[in-house]
Amino acid sequence: MSDIGFSNALARDPNTGWGIITLSYHNPKELRNNLEVRIAPEAGANLFSMKLGETELLATPDNLTGLPGFQYGIPVLYPTPNLVRDSRFEFDGRTFKFIPNDGPHFLHGLVHSLSWKTTEPWSDSTGAGVRASLDWTSSQPAFPLYPIVHRLSLSFLLHSRGVKFEFIVENLDDKRLPFGFALHPWFRVLGSRAGTWLQVPARMHMEAINLLPTGTLEDLEGSVFDLRNSVSLESLDLDDVYWGMSPNRPAAYVSYDEKIKVSLTGSAEFTHMVIYTPRGSPFFCMENQTCSTDAHNLFGRGFEDEAHLLVVEGGKQSTGWIQLEIGRLD
C-alpha cells in the first residue's frame, strides 16, 4: 500500500487452520500511527491483536491454539459477564443452571470459545470492517443451559483513530431474554506500571464480598477505589465493579513511557465497568459492561438499577456499542 487508506485481508492460521481477518489503516507518512487489528471468528470472535504502529496493545498467546477462553485479546462475555453466584439464577419462574468453572461459580458466559459466522470483510475510504454472528439455537451444545432462541451479532469497524464494536441481540423466541454483554480487553502494560495511569469516571463503586456484588453502592470520595482522577497502576490491586458510567465520560489509560493513550467509550447501555489490575502482572483489564457482575441474581433480589440487566421481549432486539480510541500524546 502506498497511499493513505484502509484495507482488509483474510488468511489461514497455520497452527489451527482458522480464518484470521485483518483490518488495517495505513498512512505511509505516519507509520507510527498506523492501526491494525486481527480477529479470530472461530475462537469466539476474539479481536486478539491491536497494534498502533509496531506496538502491540493486547496480551496475545504464543500460539492461537491457546486463544479460546478468556485470557487473551478481547474476549466477548455474554450472556453473563463475570461471575454468576453458585452458577445459577432464576428469571420469569425458570431456573438457569451453568457448569461451574470458578469454584462454585460460573465465569464469563457461554460464547467466548465458540465459532462465529462472518460476513465478507470490507474496506473503503471511510474504514474497514466485518460482522460476526452467532445463532443460539438447539444446534449449540450449551443451548440447554440458556434455552432461548436468539441471534447475537457483533460488528467491528476500524477507523483512523481506533475501533468500534456494535452488538445486536435479536430475540427470536417468545420468551423474554435477560442478558448482559461485555468486552474484556487484556491490555499489556506498555513500559512500567508506574508510568501507566488509569481513569474511570464512574459515579459509584459496588460493594462486593468474595468478588460478588451485594447490591450496595458506595461513594468513591476518599476511597481506595476512586479512579475519577487518573491513578498510577503501580498503586492498584483491584478486581472491582464500578457503576454509573456514561457515554460523555469515557474511561481511559495513558502509558507515559510509550506516550500512548487509549480511551474506552460505551453507549448508554454500558453502565458498568470492571477494573482488574492484579499487582505485578504484565497486563490489566478495563471492561465495559452493560450490567453488574452477577446481574441476573441481583436483578432477582430487587436491585434492578444496580444490576442493569437488559431484557429483550420476544421478537424484539437490543443494541449497543463500545469504541476504543487510540492515539499518541505527541
Residue pairs with C-beta under 8 A, 6 or more apart in sequence:
1 7
1 26
1 28
2 28
3 28
4 26
4 27
4 28
4 29
5 25
5 26
5 123
5 125
6 23
6 24
6 25
6 26
6 123
6 124
6 125
6 126
6 127
6 128
6 158
7 23
7 24
7 26
7 123
7 128
8 21
8 22
8 23
8 24
8 121
8 122
8 123
8 128
8 129
8 130
9 21
9 22
9 24
9 121
10 19
10 20
10 21
10 22
10 121
11 19
11 20
11 22
12 18
12 19
12 20
13 19
13 20
13 40
13 64
15 63
15 64
15 65
16 42
16 43
16 64
16 65
18 40
18 41
18 42
18 43
18 64
19 41
19 42
19 118
20 38
20 39
20 40
20 64
21 38
21 39
21 41
21 118
21 121
21 130
22 36
22 37
22 38
22 39
23 36
23 37
23 38
23 39
23 121
23 123
23 128
23 129
23 130
23 156
23 158
23 163
24 34
24 35
24 36
24 37
24 128
24 158
25 34
25 35
25 36
25 127
25 128
25 158
25 159
25 160
26 34
27 33
27 34
27 160
31 53
32 52
32 53
32 54
32 328
33 52
33 53
33 327
33 328
34 51
34 52
34 53
35 50
35 51
35 52
35 158
35 160
35 162
35 163
35 326
36 49
36 50
36 51
37 47
37 49
37 50
37 51
37 156
37 158
37 163
38 47
38 48
38 49
39 45
39 46
39 47
39 48
39 130
39 132
39 156
40 46
40 48
40 64
40 67
40 73
41 115
41 116
41 117
41 118
41 132
42 115
42 116
43 64
43 67
43 68
43 113
43 115
44 67
44 68
44 75
44 76
44 111
44 112
44 113
44 114
44 116
45 76
45 111
45 116
45 118
45 132
45 134
45 154
46 67
46 72
46 73
46 74
46 75
46 76
46 112
47 58
47 73
47 74
47 156
47 163
47 165
48 58
48 60
48 61
48 64
48 67
48 72
48 73
48 74
49 56
49 58
49 60
49 73
50 56
50 57
50 58
50 74
50 163
50 324
50 326
51 57
52 260
52 326
52 328
55 190
55 258
55 260
56 188
57 187
57 188
57 190
57 260
57 262
57 326
58 72
58 73
58 74
58 185
58 186
58 187
58 188
59 71
59 72
59 73
59 186
59 187
59 188
59 282
59 283
60 72
60 73
61 67
61 71
61 72
66 72
67 73
68 112
68 113
69 75
69 112
69 113
70 77
70 107
70 108
70 112
70 184
71 186
72 186
73 185
73 186
74 183
74 184
74 185
74 186
75 108
75 112
75 183
75 184
76 109
76 111
76 112
76 154
76 181
76 182
76 183
76 184
77 108
77 109
77 112
77 180
77 181
77 182
77 183
77 184
77 287
77 289
78 109
78 110
78 111
78 152
78 179
78 180
78 181
78 182
79 109
79 110
79 111
79 146
79 177
79 178
79 179
79 180
79 181
80 98
80 106
80 108
80 109
80 110
80 179
80 180
80 295
80 296
81 108
81 109
81 180
81 181
81 182
81 184
81 274
81 287
81 289
81 290
81 291
81 293
81 295
82 107
82 108
82 182
82 241
82 274
82 287
82 289
82 293
82 294
83 102
83 105
83 106
83 107
83 211
83 212
83 293
83 294
84 98
84 105
84 106
84 107
84 294
84 296
84 297
85 105
85 212
85 294
85 297
86 104
86 105
87 97
87 98
87 99
87 100
87 104
87 105
87 106
88 95
88 96
88 97
88 98
88 106
89 95
89 96
89 296
89 297
89 300
90 96
90 300
91 176
91 178
91 296
91 299
91 300
92 175
92 176
92 178
96 145
96 146
96 296
97 145
98 106
98 110
98 145
99 106
99 145
100 106
101 107
105 212
108 184
110 142
110 145
110 146
111 134
111 152
114 134
114 140
116 132
116 133
116 134
116 154
117 132
117 133
117 134
117 135
118 130
118 131
118 132
118 133
119 130
119 131
120 130
121 128
121 129
121 130
122 128
122 129
122 130
123 129
126 159
127 157
127 158
127 159
127 160
128 157
128 158
129 155
129 156
129 157
129 158
130 155
130 156
131 153
131 154
131 155
131 156
132 153
132 154
132 155
132 156
133 151
133 152
133 153
133 154
134 151
134 152
134 153
135 151
136 143
136 146
136 148
136 149
136 150
136 151
136 152
137 143
137 149
138 149
148 171
148 173
148 175
148 177
149 172
149 173
150 169
150 170
150 171
150 172
150 173
150 177
150 312
151 168
151 169
151 170
151 172
152 167
152 168
152 169
152 170
153 167
153 168
153 170
154 165
154 166
154 167
155 164
155 165
155 166
155 167
156 163
156 164
156 165
157 163
157 164
157 165
157 166
161 325
161 326
161 327
162 262
162 323
162 324
162 325
162 326
162 327
163 323
163 324
164 321
164 322
164 323
164 324
165 183
165 321
165 322
165 323
165 324
166 319
166 320
166 321
167 181
167 319
167 320
167 321
168 317
168 318
168 319
169 177
169 179
169 181
169 310
169 312
169 317
169 318
169 319
170 312
170 317
171 177
171 312
171 313
171 314
171 315
171 316
171 317
172 315
173 314
174 314
174 315
175 314
176 311
176 312
176 313
176 314
177 311
177 312
177 314
178 296
178 299
178 309
178 310
178 311
179 290
179 309
179 310
179 311
179 312
179 318
180 289
180 290
180 291
180 292
180 295
180 296
180 309
180 310
181 269
181 289
181 290
181 291
181 310
181 320
182 274
182 287
182 288
182 289
182 290
182 291
183 287
183 288
183 322
184 285
184 287
185 264
185 285
185 286
185 287
185 324
186 283
186 285
187 253
187 262
187 283
187 284
187 285
187 286
188 282
188 283
189 196
189 233
189 255
189 281
189 282
189 283
189 284
190 196
190 255
190 257
190 258
190 260
191 255
191 256
191 257
191 258
192 234
192 257
193 232
193 233
193 234
194 232
194 233
194 234
195 232
195 255
195 256
195 257
196 232
196 233
196 234
196 253
196 254
196 255
196 256
196 257
196 284
197 230
197 231
197 232
197 233
197 253
197 254
197 256
198 227
198 230
198 231
198 233
198 236
198 251
198 252
198 253
198 275
198 277
198 284
198 286
199 227
199 228
199 229
199 230
199 231
199 251
199 252
199 253
200 227
200 228
200 242
200 245
200 251
200 273
200 275
200 286
201 227
201 228
201 245
201 246
201 249
201 250
201 251
202 220
202 227
202 228
202 242
202 243
202 244
202 245
202 273
203 220
203 243
203 244
203 245
204 217
204 218
204 219
204 220
204 242
204 243
204 244
205 217
205 218
205 219
205 220
205 223
205 225
205 226
205 240
205 241
205 242
205 243
206 213
206 214
206 216
206 217
206 218
206 240
206 241
206 242
206 243
206 292
206 293
206 306
207 213
207 214
207 215
207 216
207 217
207 218
208 214
208 240
208 241
208 293
211 239
211 293
212 293
212 294
213 241
213 292
213 293
213 294
213 298
213 306
215 298
215 301
215 303
215 306
215 307
217 243
217 306
218 225
220 226
220 227
220 228
225 238
225 240
225 242
227 242
227 275
230 254
233 253
233 277
233 284
236 275
236 277
236 279
236 284
237 277
237 278
237 279
238 275
238 276
238 277
239 274
239 275
239 276
239 277
239 278
240 274
240 275
241 272
241 273
241 274
241 289
241 292
241 293
242 272
242 273
242 274
242 275
243 271
243 272
243 292
243 306
244 271
245 251
245 266
245 270
245 271
245 272
245 273
245 288
246 268
247 265
247 266
247 267
247 268
250 263
250 264
250 265
250 325
251 263
251 264
251 265
251 273
251 286
251 288
252 261
252 262
252 263
252 264
253 261
253 262
253 284
253 286
254 260
254 261
254 329
255 261
256 329
259 328
259 329
259 330
260 326
260 327
260 328
260 329
261 326
261 327
261 328
261 329
262 324
262 325
262 326
263 324
263 325
264 273
264 286
264 288
264 322
264 323
264 324
265 322
265 323
265 325
266 288
266 320
266 321
266 322
266 323
267 319
267 320
267 321
267 322
268 320
269 290
269 310
269 318
269 319
269 320
270 288
270 289
270 290
270 320
270 322
271 289
271 290
271 291
271 308
272 288
272 289
272 290
272 291
272 292
272 308
273 286
273 287
273 288
273 289
274 285
274 286
274 287
274 289
274 293
275 284
275 285
275 286
275 287
276 284
276 285
276 287
277 284
277 285
278 284
288 322
290 308
290 310
290 320
291 307
291 308
291 309
291 310
292 298
292 306
292 307
292 308
294 307
295 307
295 308
295 309
296 307
296 309
298 306
298 307
298 309
299 307
299 309
310 318
312 318
